[in-house]
Amino acid sequence: MATSLRVIALDGPSGSGKSTVARAVARQLRWRYLDTGATYRAATLAVLRAGTDLTDATAIAAAVAQASIVVSTDPDRAGTTLDGEDVAAEIRGPEVTQAVSAVSAVPDVRSRMVALQRSLAGQDGAVLEGRDIGTAVFPEAPVKVFLDASPEVRASRRAGDVDTGVAAGGDVAADLARRDRLDSSRAASPLQPAEDAVHLDSSSLDADAVVQRVLELARSAGLTG
C-alpha cells in the first residue's frame, strides 16, 4: 500500500557504507539525497570559527543559531555552504572531525538540525542518511534501515576514504571507536537502530547488493511504481 511520506531512513555508524548506498538509491528513484552528517559538520565549523568553548553548551547553541547552513540534496552534486561560503572540503578536515561529536550532542543543536533536515527533505521523495533518521528525524518513515559492518571492514573503508579527516591505519579504527562511543552514549538522539528498522550487515556485501535490498524494501512499502 502506498504511503504519503516518501522517505527512506538509512542509519548506521561511519564506514558502514551509508553514503554510497543512500546516493545510489536516490539516483535510482530520482529522489533527493541528504547527508545529514554534513549539517552537523557545518554547525561544528561555525562553532569553531566563533572560537566557542566546546564544553559550553549554551555558547555552542548560540553560535549554531546564528549560522546559515545549506546542504545540497542532489545525489550527483554534493555541496555544503556556511553563511554563503562553500565549506564542503573544510567540514571533512580533522579539526571538525574531532569536534563534531561534542557539538552534535547539544540538544538545542540537534533540534535545530532536525528541523533543517526535515525542510531539506521536501515532499517529493528523499533518502536520508545519518545516525538518528529513523528515531528522531523521521520516526514515521515507511522504510528504515540500520546499516552496519564489522569494525575491521569499517576501518578499512574509512582508511581508503580521502575525506576521513584522520590518519590512515590504527588512527582510523581508534577514531571510529571514539565516535561510536560518543554518538551511542549521548543523551540527545543517540546512535541506535529504530525498533522497526531492518538491520543489514554490509561486511560481506557489495554496495549493489545493499542498494537492491533497500529498493526491494521501498517497493514493498509502496514507495515506487
C-alpha positions in Angstrom: 0.0 0.0 0.0 1.3 3.4 -0.9 2.3 5.9 1.8 2.1 9.6 1.8 5.5 10.0 3.4 8.2 9.4 0.8 11.3 9.0 2.9 13.9 6.2 3.3 15.8 6.5 6.5 19.3 5.0 6.4 21.1 5.0 9.7 24.4 3.5 10.9 27.9 4.2 12.1 30.8 5.6 10.0 32.2 3.3 7.4 29.1 1.1 7.2 28.5 2.2 3.6 25.6 4.6 4.2 26.7 7.4 1.8 27.4 5.1 -1.1 24.1 3.2 -0.7 22.0 6.3 0.0 23.3 8.2 -3.0 22.7 5.2 -5.3 19.2 4.6 -4.0 18.3 8.3 -4.5 19.7 8.2 -8.1 17.6 5.1 -8.9 14.4 6.6 -7.5 15.3 10.1 -8.8 14.8 11.4 -5.3 16.6 13.9 -3.1 19.6 12.7 -1.1 20.6 14.2 2.2 23.8 13.6 4.1 22.6 14.8 7.5 26.1 14.5 8.9 27.1 17.4 6.7 24.6 19.7 8.6 26.3 18.8 11.9 29.8 19.2 10.4 28.8 22.7 9.1 27.4 23.6 12.5 30.6 22.4 14.1 32.7 24.6 11.7 30.5 27.6 12.7 31.2 26.8 16.4 35.0 26.5 15.7 35.1 29.7 13.7 33.4 31.5 16.6 36.1 30.4 19.0 33.4 28.8 21.2 34.3 26.7 24.2 33.4 23.1 23.3 32.3 22.4 26.8 29.8 25.4 26.9 26.5 24.0 25.5 24.8 27.4 25.7 27.5 29.1 23.7 27.6 26.3 21.2 23.8 26.5 20.6 24.1 30.3 20.2 26.8 30.0 17.6 24.9 27.5 15.6 21.7 29.6 15.8 23.5 32.4 14.0 24.8 30.2 11.2 23.2 29.8 7.8 23.7 26.2 6.6 22.7 24.8 3.2 23.4 21.3 2.1 22.8 20.0 -1.5 20.2 17.4 -2.0 21.3 16.4 -5.5 22.9 12.9 -5.2 25.3 13.8 -8.1 26.3 17.2 -6.8 27.4 17.2 -3.2 27.8 20.6 -1.6 27.6 22.4 1.7 27.7 26.2 2.4 28.1 28.0 5.7 27.0 31.6 5.6 27.2 31.5 1.8 30.7 30.1 1.7 31.5 26.7 0.1 32.8 24.6 3.0 32.4 21.1 1.5 36.1 20.3 1.8 36.7 22.1 5.1 34.0 20.3 7.1 35.8 17.0 6.3 39.0 18.1 7.9 40.5 16.8 11.1 39.5 19.7 13.3 35.8 19.4 12.5 36.0 15.6 12.7 37.4 15.8 16.2 34.8 18.3 17.4 31.6 17.2 15.7 30.5 14.7 18.3 30.7 17.3 21.1 28.7 19.8 19.1 26.1 17.4 17.8 25.5 16.2 21.4 24.0 19.5 22.4 20.2 19.1 22.4 19.5 22.6 21.0 21.8 21.9 18.1 20.1 18.6 17.4 16.6 20.2 17.4 17.8 22.9 15.0 19.5 20.5 12.7 16.5 18.1 12.7 14.2 21.0 11.6 16.7 21.9 8.8 16.9 18.3 7.7 13.2 17.9 7.5 13.0 21.0 5.5 15.7 19.9 3.0 14.0 16.5 2.6 11.0 18.2 0.9 7.8 16.3 0.0 8.6 14.5 -3.3 10.8 11.7 -2.0 14.2 11.7 -0.2 16.8 9.3 1.0 18.4 10.5 4.3 21.5 9.0 5.8 22.7 9.6 9.3 22.6 8.3 12.8 19.1 9.2 14.0 16.9 9.4 10.9 14.6 6.6 11.9 14.5 7.5 15.5 14.4 11.3 15.6 14.3 13.0 12.2 11.6 10.8 10.5 10.5 8.2 13.1 7.4 7.6 10.9 9.5 6.8 7.7 8.0 3.8 5.9 11.4 2.4 5.2 14.1 2.3 8.0 17.4 0.6 7.5 20.2 0.3 10.0 23.4 -0.4 8.1 26.4 -1.8 9.9 29.6 -3.6 9.2 32.4 -5.2 11.3 34.9 -2.7 12.9 37.7 -4.1 10.7 35.7 -3.5 7.5 34.6 -0.1 8.6 38.1 1.0 9.4 39.4 -0.3 6.1 36.8 1.6 4.2 37.5 4.8 6.1 41.2 4.5 5.6 40.6 4.4 1.9 38.4 7.5 2.0 40.1 10.8 1.2 37.5 12.5 3.4 38.1 10.7 6.6 39.7 13.6 8.3 42.0 11.3 10.3 45.2 9.5 9.5 45.3 6.0 8.0 45.8 2.8 9.8 45.2 2.4 13.5 44.2 6.0 13.9 41.1 5.4 11.7 40.0 2.5 13.9 40.6 4.5 17.0 38.7 7.5 15.7 35.7 5.2 14.7 35.7 3.7 18.1 35.7 7.2 19.7 32.9 8.4 17.5 30.8 5.2 18.2 31.3 5.6 21.9 30.3 9.3 21.9 27.4 9.0 19.5 25.9 6.0 21.2 26.1 7.4 24.7 24.9 11.0 24.2 21.6 11.9 25.9 20.0 13.5 22.8 19.2 11.1 19.9 21.9 8.6 20.5 23.1 6.3 17.6 20.8 3.3 17.8 18.6 1.4 15.4 14.9 2.2 15.4 12.8 -0.7 16.8 11.3 -1.3 13.4 14.4 -0.9 11.3 15.7 -3.6 9.0 19.3 -4.5 10.0 21.7 -5.0 7.2 25.3 -6.0 7.7 27.4 -4.9 4.7 30.6 -6.6 5.9 30.4 -9.2 3.1 28.1 -7.5 0.8 29.0 -5.1 -2.1 27.2 -1.8 -2.4 25.0 -3.0 -5.3 23.6 -5.8 -3.2 22.7 -3.5 -0.3 21.2 -1.0 -2.8 19.0 -3.7 -4.3 17.8 -4.7 -0.8 16.8 -1.2 0.1 15.0 -0.8 -3.2 13.1 -4.0 -2.5 12.0 -2.6 0.9 10.9 0.6 -0.9 8.8 -1.4 -3.4 7.3 -3.4 -0.5 6.3 -0.2 1.3 4.6 1.2 -1.8 7.2 3.9 -2.4 7.9 3.0 -6.0 5.7 2.3 -9.0 
